[in-house]
Amino acid sequence: MHLLTTDTSVTVWWEKAEKAPEQYEILFNGAQCCTTAATHFTWDGLQPDTEYTIEVAGVGAAKVRTRQPIRRLDVTQAPYFAKGEGVTLNTAAIQRAIDDCGAEECVYLPAGVYRTGALRLHSRMALCVAEGAVLQGTETIADYEPRIPSRFEGIEGLCYSSLLNMGSMDHDAAPNCEDVLIYGGGTIAGGGSVLARRIIEDERVRLKDYLARLGDRVLECENLDTIPGRARGRLINMSNCRNIRVTGLTLADGPCWNVHMVYSEHIVTDHCTFRSEGVWNGDGWNPDSSEDCTLFACQFYTGDDAVAIKSGKNPEGNLINRPTRRIRVFDCVSHFGHGITIGSEMSGGVEDVRVWDCDLGRAMYGLEIKGTKKRGGYVRDVQVRDCTVARILMHAVGYNDDGIGASAPPKFSGCRFENVRILGRSLNHEGAVSDVPAIEMEGFDAPGYEVEDVTFRQCVMERAAEIRLHRCKQISLDISVVK
C-alpha cells in the first residue's frame, strides 16, 4: 500500500492482487468510509500536520500524517507582482518566487493566465497552479534558452529548456533534485505545435551542413523533421530526479512530449488530463531509463502515445545500459492517440511493467511493444490485465532507425495478458475507425530472438478478428469471441 500526501489530502494506492475482489472496503480512522472498485482512493479537506489511520480491507493498514501547513508565495503579490491577464511575460517574477520557495512553502498561481518562458524548479518545494489558473508557455524560441543536456528519442544532446525543468541530466550520477510537488487543479500548457515548428525550422537552417553531409542516411529517420526536431524541449522535464509528484492538473501542448522523466526514480503522476492533439510526437507520459514510476487516474487526448516507456537508443542506450523498470499504469483512459507503447527506444532494456484497469479502446494501437533490429536490449515481464485495448502489437518497426546497430536484435519475452478485451479496431488521427488484426506478434529474423513466452488468459474479442503470429514460440492463446 502506497501513500501520497499534501497538507490537506491523502491518496492511497495499491497493486491489484491476482485474485482481486470486485470492491474494496475502505476504513478511515477505524470507521467504514466507502467501497471502491478502483485500486486507489483520495481524501480531501483534511487538517494539516494531522495523523490519520487508513485501512483497505484485504490489502493493509497504515498511519499517515498530512504535511505541515504550506505557506503560499502568491506570485501576484509583493515582491513578485506577476500579471495573470495573459499578456505580460512573467518569467522573471515566477522564477524569483521559485527561487525563494522553501520546504514548507509553495509557489501559488491564483486564477488567471500567466505567460512565461522556461522555469527551473529545485528540491523540496511545491508549485500550486490553482483551479482557473493557466501557466502558459510562450511560442517564442528565445524564451527557452539556454539549451540544457537532455535526451530525446534515446539520444543525449542539448535541447531547448522545457517549460518546467527539474534536475541536471547525468547518466552516471545519482538524483540531484528531489521532493517536488506540482498540483492545484489548474492548467500547465506549452507552446505546442507553433513552438515545435519554429524550433524545427530554425534547427534545419542551423544544421544545414550537417544534414547535407548525412545525405541519404537522413532517410533512416522517421522523416525529414526528425533530426532538427530533437532540439525541442518538453512541457515538464525531470532529469536525475527523485520523489516528484504531479497531480490534479491539465497538462497540455508541450512542443513534443509532455511529462518526461530520464534517469529518475519514484515519480508519480495522478488525476491529470493530458491534451496534445495535433502535436507531432505529442506523447503524454514518458519514463525513460527510470525506475518506480507510477501513473493512475489520468485521461489522455494525445497527438501520439499516451504512455511511451523507453530506455535509450542504439548504440548509446546499449552503452549507458540503464533499464526502465517497475512501471505501474492503472485506471487510465485513452480518448485519442496511440495508447501505451514500450519502445521503440528500448536499448537499455525494459522490465517489470504492470498495466491494469485501463481503457485503450479508442487508440491507434492500444498496447504496443516495438523496436528495430538495431536496438538490442530487451522487453520482458510485462503484465496487462482487466483492460480494453484496440489491439496488441509486439513487433519490429522500420522508422527512426539511424545509429549503429547492436550486436544482437532485441528480445521480447515473458509477457502476460489476462482478462483483456481486444477490439480489433484502430482509431486514426482523423478520428476514423477501421478494422485491424486484433493481435500481431513478430520476432526478429535471428535464431533465439523470436517473441517468446507470451500468455493470453481469459481474453476476449468482440469479433473473430485476425491473429498474426510470425517468428514466435511458446505462445498460449486462451481467447474467446464475445458479441
HELIX and SHEET records of a PDB file:
HELIX    1   1 THR A   91  ASP A  100  1                                  10    
HELIX    2   2 ILE A  141  TYR A  144  5                                   4    
HELIX    3   3 GLY A  192  ARG A  206  1                                  15    
HELIX    4   4 LYS A  208  LEU A  214  1                                   7    
HELIX    5   5 GLY A  215  GLU A  220  5                                   6    
HELIX    6   6 THR A  226  GLY A  229  1                                   4    
HELIX    7   7 GLU A  316  ILE A  320  1                                   5    
SHEET    1   A 3 HIS A   2  THR A   5  0                                        
SHEET    2   A 3 VAL A  10  TRP A  13 -1                                        
SHEET    3   A 3 HIS A  40  TRP A  43 -1                                        
SHEET    1   B 4 ALA A  31  THR A  36  0                                        
SHEET    2   B 4 TYR A  24  PHE A  28 -1                                        
SHEET    3   B 4 GLU A  51  VAL A  56 -1                                        
SHEET    4   B 4 GLY A  60  ARG A  65 -1                                        
SHEET    1   C11 ARG A  71  ASP A  74  0                                        
SHEET    2   C11 GLU A 105  LEU A 109  1                                        
SHEET    3   C11 MET A 125  VAL A 129  1                                        
SHEET    4   C11 CYS A 177  TYR A 183  1                                        
SHEET    5   C11 CYS A 241  THR A 247  1                                        
SHEET    6   C11 GLU A 265  ASP A 270  1                                        
SHEET    7   C11 GLU A 291  PHE A 296  1                                        
SHEET    8   C11 THR A 324  PHE A 330  1                                        
SHEET    9   C11 VAL A 350  TRP A 356  1                                        
SHEET   10   C11 TYR A 378  VAL A 389  1                                        
SHEET   11   C11 ASP A 359  LEU A 360  1                                        
SHEET    1   D13 ARG A  71  ASP A  74  0                                        
SHEET    2   D13 GLU A 105  LEU A 109  1                                        
SHEET    3   D13 MET A 125  VAL A 129  1                                        
SHEET    4   D13 CYS A 177  TYR A 183  1                                        
SHEET    5   D13 CYS A 241  THR A 247  1                                        
SHEET    6   D13 GLU A 265  ASP A 270  1                                        
SHEET    7   D13 GLU A 291  PHE A 296  1                                        
SHEET    8   D13 THR A 324  PHE A 330  1                                        
SHEET    9   D13 VAL A 350  TRP A 356  1                                        
SHEET   10   D13 TYR A 378  VAL A 389  1                                        
SHEET   11   D13 LYS A 411  ILE A 422  1                                        
SHEET   12   D13 VAL A 451  MET A 461  1                                        
SHEET   13   D13 CYS A 472  VAL A 481  1                                        
SHEET    1   E 8 GLU A  85  LEU A  89  0                                        
SHEET    2   E 8 GLY A 112  THR A 116  1                                        
SHEET    3   E 8 ALA A 133  GLY A 137  1                                        
SHEET    4   E 8 THR A 187  ALA A 189  1                                        
SHEET    5   E 8 THR A 250  ALA A 252  1                                        
SHEET    6   E 8 THR A 273  ARG A 275  1                                        
SHEET    7   E 8 GLN A 299  TYR A 301  1                                        
SHEET    8   E 8 VAL A 333  PHE A 336  1                                        
SHEET    1   F 5 LEU A 119  ARG A 120  0                                        
SHEET    2   F 5 LEU A 164  MET A 166  1                                        
SHEET    3   F 5 ILE A 236  SER A 239  1                                        
SHEET    4   F 5 VAL A 259  VAL A 262  1                                        
SHEET    5   F 5 TRP A 285  ASP A 288  1                                        
SHEET    1   G 2 ILE A 148  PHE A 152  0                                        
SHEET    2   G 2 ILE A 155  CYS A 159 -1                                        
SHEET    1   H 6 VAL A 307  ILE A 309  0                                        
SHEET    2   H 6 GLY A 339  ILE A 342  1                                        
SHEET    3   H 6 GLY A 366  GLY A 371  1                                        
SHEET    4   H 6 ARG A 391  ALA A 396  1                                        
SHEET    5   H 6 ILE A 439  GLU A 442  1                                        
SHEET    6   H 6 ILE A 467  HIS A 470  1                                        
SHEET    1   I 2 ARG A 425  LEU A 427  0                                        
SHEET    2   I 2 VAL A 433  ASP A 435 -1                                        
END                                                                             
